[in-house]
Structure formats: structure tokens, C-alpha cells
Amino acid sequence: MIERALYKTAFSGEWGRQMRFITGPRQSGKTTLSKLKLKREHSQALYYLWDLRSVRDRYKGNQLFFTEDSPPTKNKQWVCFDEIHKIPKWKNALKAIFDSVSDHYKFIVTGSAKLDLFKRAGDSLSGRYFTFHLFPLLLEELVSPKDISHSIPESGIDLILRKIDKKVRTRNELSDLLEYSGFPEPFLKQSRVFYAKWSQEYTNTVITEDIRALTRIIDNEHLYDLYNLLPEMVGSPLSESSLASHLELSNPTIKNYIKRLEDFYLAFKISPYSKNIKRSLLKAPKCYLYNWALIRDPGRRFENYVAVEIMTRLHLWMDMSGDRYSLYYIRNKQKQETDFLILKNNDPWLLIETKYSDGFISPHHYRTQTVLGNIPFLQICREDGVCKMEKKNAYRVSASRFFS
């Protein structure tokens, strides 16, 4: 079993009695993570999948049905409710259960859609839960799981120095991630045929079951068509008007469809950063996929993988602290671009560029670095064996080293 970086954070005693909401893409390992916690707490019997009619029927017969399987004891027991957000008024149900028995039980609530989607679903759960995010596998979880740091770097340069100082030996983990995706099942299977079949079924399940069941979108074919266009557009500014024209849909419809792909963890967008950047692009976001193995072009696939690695790490840091991290990109009207900019509490923190092969840092990155207050710059390449300081606060490092 792969030890996930989120485990120690999500189940820290620091979070007190609050429910742990664990959200993220379908099949990213949320159920496995939750069942592992139940096993270690000797509460294996207290896992309930709300997709099952039998679970929903038991709830209708007795709101506290799980206490029949394991009555209250002196020590709090852990209970997992998986996909409970699919029932009507799920927030009311959780609130009533939590308020009744939180002195005796602790709750894990998991879902493959953003659990804050359904605000109309009932009473507020404010003050009763903390949200944590589980995404596809990190390279570090495969290469050095016992050495994963659960401390947050003080600065961008602190992060870079930590990573280049950490010497690890990788084999083919990065190549396998790029080939089979970061979803545990196809990654562990290591079969291209299995991945192709899995990926097709995965997309079908999310669109036809999750999105259709929990939203008002019933036009599955156009949603499929949109999603199938995205792999060729990864890394480039996304034109919603061009997509609307191509699919013969309205701009608002395209915007709504993309939002739903985000809500159900098929894709995510990052926006251009414009503050202090002269002649910057002000609108067009870039779109990335959680399933980066769908992308044929190796350069685009690598950039997408890096985007997910960075975004996952930022969510881990936010889940661990009260700080806010956000991800942007920079592109001006001369089409000079820096792939990623990390902000910490709205302040520029670290610039990152991706390159499939190592090479000198382009001058426009240095100009952007200067404008943003000389924050650190990092160029991450697919090529192995690279670890160089090119100028002060500017580094070139292999992905296999930096993310291990």
C-alpha cells in the first residue's frame, strides 16, 4: 500500500473533534486512505458507502444506525461516510448525527465532488468540519514516503534548497507516472492496455453518473466533446469563445461546462497574474487535467504533470496551515510566458518554468523575476541529473530530483 502524504495531516489530533472532509478526484485513493485509518483504529466495521441502497435504508430506519454495529465506548471510534453528499439534504443529516454523537465518534466524510457545491442542500455545517484534499500520487510518495516533510517551507528559496539538498535515488517512478497517470490503480497495474480501458471507464463514470446525477447538465455528449478537446489545449490560454464556436454552443454554456469539469475534479484552471506585469494578458486562463496521461504531446504532458504536483503540494500546505497559497501563470502580449507563479497570502513567492530538456533560463524570466521583487526562480526539466544554480535566486533542477 502506498503511504499518502495527506494521512498524517488529515488525521492529526490538532483538528480536535471536527469531521474530516476528504475530497478529490474519483479513484485518487480517498476510500483506501479512510479504510486505513479505520483499520489502525480497529473500526473497520464503521465504513459506509452511501451509494448502496442498504446503507440509505438503514439510515431511514435509524439516524444513528452505525451505533448498532459498534456501540459507544470510552474511547472515540472513527466512522467513515463515503459519498454521503449524493443523498438529499445530506448536510442536515450530517449535522444531526454529529451533534448527537460527536462525544463518542469521530467522522471521516469523503466525496469525489467538491463538498461545498451543494449549498442548497441544508443547514450549515460551519464549525463542525475541516476540509482536506487528496489528489493523484506525488512522486515523493513513491520514492521516499518515509521522508516526506510535513513542515511548510518558510520561503520559495527555502523550498528549493530543501529539495536540492535531499539526495534520493529514483528508478523509473517519474516515467511510470507520466505513462500511467497518478491514479493508484492504473499506476500500480503498469499496463498501457489496462490504463486505456480504465481511463475510458473513468471519464464515462464521472460524466454520466456523478455530473449528471448531481447537476442539471443532461447533455453528456457535448460535455464529452469538450473534455476530449482539452488534452490538445493544455498549457495554452483557453479561449472559451473558440470552444463555443467549435462545439456550436453558447459562451455561458461552455463556461458552465468547464466549471463542472472543475467541480468534479476532471480539470482545473489557473489564471494569468497581471499585477505589476506590463502588457500582461488579463483574461484567458490555462486548463490542466488531473489525468495527464491523456495528453499525447510529451512536453504538454510533462507541464501538466508539474502543474498537478505543484497544486497538490499547495493544497497540502493550506490543509496544514492557515496560510493561503494560489497558483497563476504569467503571459504578456508578446507571448512571453512563465508557466507558474505561486502566491502566498497574495504575495509573489516563487516563479516556476517547465522544460522538457534542460537549457539556459530565458532572459524574459529574469525580467519578470525583477518586477516581482526578485523572488526565486526555478526551471524544472524532465531531463535527469540536472541541479544547477545559474544566477542568484535562479536554479535549474530535474523534476526527478525536485519532486522526490
Stockholm file with secondary structure:
# STOCKHOLM 1.0

chainA/1-404         MIERALYKTAFSGEWGRQMRFITGPRQSGKTTLSKLKLKREHSQALYYLWDLRSVRDRYKGNQLFFTEDSPPTKNKQWVCFDEIHKIPKWKNALKAIFDSVSDHYKFIVTGSAKLDLFKRAGDSLSGRYFTFHLFPLLLEELVSPKDISHSIPESGIDLILRKIDKKVRTRNELSDLLEYSGFPEPFLKQSRVFYAKWSQEYTNTVITEDIRALTRIIDNEHLYDLYNLLPEMVGSPLSESSLASHLELSNPTIKNYIKRLEDFYLAFKISPYSKNIKRSLLKAPKCYLYNWALIRDPGRRFENYVAVEIMTRLHLWMDMSGDRYSLYYIRNKQKQETDFLILKNNDPWLLIETKYSDGFISPHHYRTQTVLGNIPFLQICREDGVCKMEKKNAYRVSASRFFS
#=GR chainA/1-404 SS CCCCTHHHHHTCGGGTTCEEEEECSTTSSHHHHHHHHHHHTTCGGGEEETTSHHHHHHHHHCTTTHHHHSCCCSSCEEEEEESGGGSTTHHHHHHHHHHHHTTTEEEEEEESSCTTSCGGGSSCCTTSEEEEECCSCCHHHHHCGGGCCCSCCSSHHHHHHHHHHCCCCCCSHHHHHHHHCSCHHHHHHTCHHHHHHHHHHHHHHIIIIIIHHHSSCCCHHHHHHHHHHGGGGTTSBCCHHHHHHHHTCCHHHHHHHHHHHHHTTSEEEEEECCTTCTTBCCSCCEEEESCGGGCCSHHHHHHHHHHHHHHHHHHHHHHHSSCCEEEEEEEBTTCCEEEEEEEETTEEEEEEEEESSCCCCCHHHHHHHHHTTSCCEEEEESSSSCEEEEETTEEEEEHHHHCC
#=GC SS_cons         CCCCTHHHHHTCGGGTTCEEEEECSTTSSHHHHHHHHHHHTTCGGGEEETTSHHHHHHHHHCTTTHHHHSCCCSSCEEEEEESGGGSTTHHHHHHHHHHHHTTTEEEEEEESSCTTSCGGGSSCCTTSEEEEECCSCCHHHHHCGGGCCCSCCSSHHHHHHHHHHCCCCCCSHHHHHHHHCSCHHHHHHTCHHHHHHHHHHHHHHIIIIIIHHHSSCCCHHHHHHHHHHGGGGTTSBCCHHHHHHHHTCCHHHHHHHHHHHHHTTSEEEEEECCTTCTTBCCSCCEEEESCGGGCCSHHHHHHHHHHHHHHHHHHHHHHHSSCCEEEEEEEBTTCCEEEEEEEETTEEEEEEEEESSCCCCCHHHHHHHHHTTSCCEEEEESSSSCEEEEETTEEEEEHHHHCC
//
